[in-house]
Amino acid sequence: MAASNLLFPKIFLRTLLAFALACTLCTAATAVADDAAYKSSVEKWRKDYENDLKSDHGWLSISGLFWLHEGENRFGSDPLNDIVLPESSAPADAGYFEFTAGKITVHVKPGVAITKNGKPVETAELRSDSRDDRITISDLQLWVHASGGRYAVRLRDKNSKLRQNFTGLHWFPVDESYRVTARYIPYEKERQVDIQNLAGDAIKLPISGYVTFMLRGQALRLEAQSDDKGALSFVFRDLTSGKETYGAGRFLDTDPVKNGEVVLDFNEAYNPPCAYNPYTTCPIPPPENRLRARIEAGEMSYKHDH
């Protein structure tokens, strides 16, 4: 009986240790599965982002930015036009954009097949950066783009050389320590912050509030833009900019703010279109969003094919 009493604690202890080991292994397996699922979700996001960039409507299809001058700005494939279109997609003389006192009107040459919203057009006033005010000729699409106080005609060509010569994106390895929860503090009234874009024009950046967060033991803050659903976006620069990452800075988007908090996942930080395309205009980060930290996460510099 005494021997049996001595044996019982040993059996119980072994059972307890086996149970603890099983729990540890189960927890470790769950953690590994969670890590794999997170990495897979980020890689899918990155693949979707690259596919969108390469699509017919992606930034690689932008193939021209033509600054308007007062009066007539002629367009067509003739190299002497103000706006020169690819010869295979447009007649030599397709018409002109009339720019007078900030008002822009397209005049299409008779017999040239140009549509607006799917309907033939001869003359139409065009508002800047309006999806409803884009004109189409063959595989080309043109619309007015405003950059500060200047106006240009932007050209989209799905056969763009930039798209054809695209070399693929490069990313830092996925690192979950760069996924953090931030506190969002809205301003009482949206602020219009004066900055410049890469075209050298003064523009207004609407700032709705700011976020504060800890990243690898460092307290940081970013000024935020928000959309009508409460999702935030940021233009930022860090100590990798101009080295491992694009010099002007990067973008980051979030899901809508919930209970005053929002998740910032720098593994999904991405380059502005200017990193790939010289025919785009991108904002420069405000001074408050130039972080004295190395954010070794997200998209790296794009390697152009020269």
VENDA-V603317 format. One record per backbone hydrogen bond with DSSP energy under -1.0 kcal/mol. CO is the residue of the C=O (numbers start at 1). NH is the residue of the N-H. E is the energy in kcal/mol with one decimal. If there is no record, write none. Layout:
# VENDA-V603317
co=CO nh=NH e=E
co=CO nh=NH e=E
This chain:
# VENDA-V603317
co=1 nh=5 e=-2.0
co=2 nh=6 e=-1.7
co=3 nh=7 e=-1.8
co=4 nh=8 e=-1.7
co=7 nh=11 e=-2.2
co=8 nh=12 e=-2.7
co=9 nh=13 e=-2.7
co=10 nh=14 e=-2.4
co=11 nh=15 e=-2.3
co=12 nh=16 e=-2.6
co=13 nh=17 e=-2.6
co=14 nh=18 e=-2.5
co=15 nh=19 e=-2.3
co=16 nh=20 e=-2.5
co=17 nh=21 e=-2.6
co=18 nh=22 e=-2.4
co=19 nh=23 e=-2.5
co=20 nh=24 e=-2.4
co=21 nh=25 e=-2.8
co=22 nh=26 e=-2.4
co=23 nh=27 e=-2.8
co=24 nh=28 e=-2.7
co=25 nh=29 e=-2.5
co=26 nh=30 e=-2.3
co=27 nh=31 e=-2.5
co=28 nh=32 e=-2.5
co=29 nh=33 e=-2.3
co=30 nh=34 e=-2.7
co=31 nh=35 e=-2.6
co=32 nh=36 e=-2.5
co=33 nh=37 e=-2.4
co=34 nh=38 e=-2.5
co=35 nh=39 e=-2.6
co=36 nh=40 e=-2.4
co=37 nh=41 e=-2.1
co=38 nh=42 e=-2.2
co=39 nh=43 e=-2.5
co=40 nh=44 e=-2.1
co=41 nh=45 e=-2.1
co=42 nh=46 e=-2.5
co=43 nh=47 e=-2.2
co=44 nh=48 e=-2.6
co=45 nh=49 e=-2.4
co=46 nh=50 e=-2.3
co=47 nh=51 e=-2.4
co=48 nh=52 e=-2.2
co=49 nh=53 e=-2.1
co=50 nh=54 e=-1.9
co=53 nh=60 e=-1.3
co=55 nh=58 e=-1.3
co=58 nh=61 e=-1.8
co=59 nh=62 e=-1.2
co=61 nh=157 e=-3.3
co=64 nh=155 e=-2.6
co=66 nh=153 e=-2.8
co=71 nh=99 e=-2.7
co=73 nh=97 e=-2.6
co=74 nh=83 e=-2.5
co=75 nh=94 e=-2.5
co=76 nh=85 e=-2.4
co=78 nh=81 e=-2.1
co=83 nh=76 e=-1.9
co=86 nh=89 e=-1.6
co=91 nh=77 e=-2.6
co=92 nh=78 e=-1.6
co=94 nh=109 e=-2.2
co=95 nh=75 e=-2.3
co=96 nh=107 e=-2.9
co=97 nh=73 e=-2.0
co=98 nh=105 e=-2.4
co=99 nh=71 e=-3.0
co=100 nh=103 e=-2.0
co=103 nh=100 e=-2.6
co=104 nh=126 e=-3.0
co=105 nh=98 e=-3.6
co=106 nh=124 e=-1.7
co=107 nh=96 e=-2.3
co=109 nh=112 e=-2.1
co=112 nh=114 e=-1.2
co=114 nh=121 e=-2.3
co=115 nh=136 e=-2.7
co=116 nh=119 e=-1.5
co=119 nh=116 e=-2.8
co=122 nh=108 e=-3.5
co=124 nh=106 e=-2.9
co=130 nh=133 e=-1.4
co=135 nh=142 e=-2.8
co=136 nh=115 e=-2.2
co=137 nh=140 e=-2.4
co=140 nh=137 e=-2.0
co=141 nh=156 e=-2.9
co=142 nh=135 e=-2.7
co=143 nh=154 e=-3.2
co=144 nh=129 e=-3.8
co=145 nh=152 e=-2.5
co=147 nh=150 e=-2.1
co=150 nh=147 e=-2.9
co=151 nh=68 e=-2.6
co=152 nh=145 e=-3.3
co=153 nh=66 e=-2.6
co=154 nh=143 e=-1.6
co=155 nh=63 e=-2.5
co=156 nh=141 e=-2.0
co=157 nh=160 e=-2.0
co=160 nh=164 e=-2.1
co=161 nh=165 e=-2.5
co=163 nh=166 e=-1.0
co=170 nh=300 e=-3.1
co=175 nh=178 e=-2.0
co=176 nh=179 e=-1.8
co=178 nh=266 e=-2.3
co=180 nh=264 e=-3.2
co=182 nh=262 e=-2.2
co=183 nh=212 e=-2.0
co=185 nh=210 e=-2.1
co=191 nh=207 e=-3.5
co=193 nh=205 e=-2.9
co=195 nh=203 e=-2.7
co=196 nh=284 e=-2.4
co=197 nh=200 e=-2.0
co=201 nh=197 e=-1.9
co=203 nh=195 e=-2.5
co=205 nh=193 e=-2.7
co=207 nh=191 e=-3.1
co=208 nh=187 e=-2.8
co=209 nh=224 e=-3.0
co=210 nh=185 e=-3.3
co=211 nh=222 e=-2.0
co=212 nh=183 e=-2.5
co=213 nh=220 e=-3.0
co=215 nh=218 e=-1.3
co=218 nh=215 e=-2.7
co=220 nh=213 e=-2.1
co=222 nh=211 e=-2.5
co=224 nh=208 e=-2.1
co=224 nh=209 e=-1.2
co=225 nh=233 e=-2.1
co=227 nh=230 e=-1.7
co=230 nh=257 e=-1.9
co=231 nh=227 e=-2.1
co=232 nh=254 e=-2.3
co=233 nh=225 e=-2.5
co=234 nh=252 e=-1.6
co=236 nh=250 e=-3.0
co=237 nh=291 e=-2.9
co=238 nh=241 e=-1.7
co=240 nh=243 e=-2.3
co=240 nh=245 e=-2.1
co=244 nh=301 e=-2.5
co=245 nh=242 e=-2.0
co=250 nh=236 e=-2.6
co=251 nh=270 e=-2.3
co=252 nh=234 e=-2.4
co=258 nh=261 e=-1.8
co=260 nh=184 e=-2.6
co=261 nh=258 e=-2.9
co=262 nh=182 e=-3.3
co=264 nh=180 e=-2.6
co=265 nh=268 e=-2.1
co=266 nh=269 e=-1.5
co=269 nh=299 e=-2.3
co=270 nh=251 e=-3.4
co=272 nh=275 e=-2.1
co=273 nh=276 e=-1.6
co=273 nh=277 e=-2.1
co=282 nh=198 e=-2.3
co=286 nh=289 e=-2.1
co=287 nh=290 e=-1.5
co=289 nh=237 e=-2.5
co=291 nh=293 e=-1.8
co=293 nh=239 e=-2.7
co=295 nh=297 e=-1.9
co=298 nh=172 e=-2.7
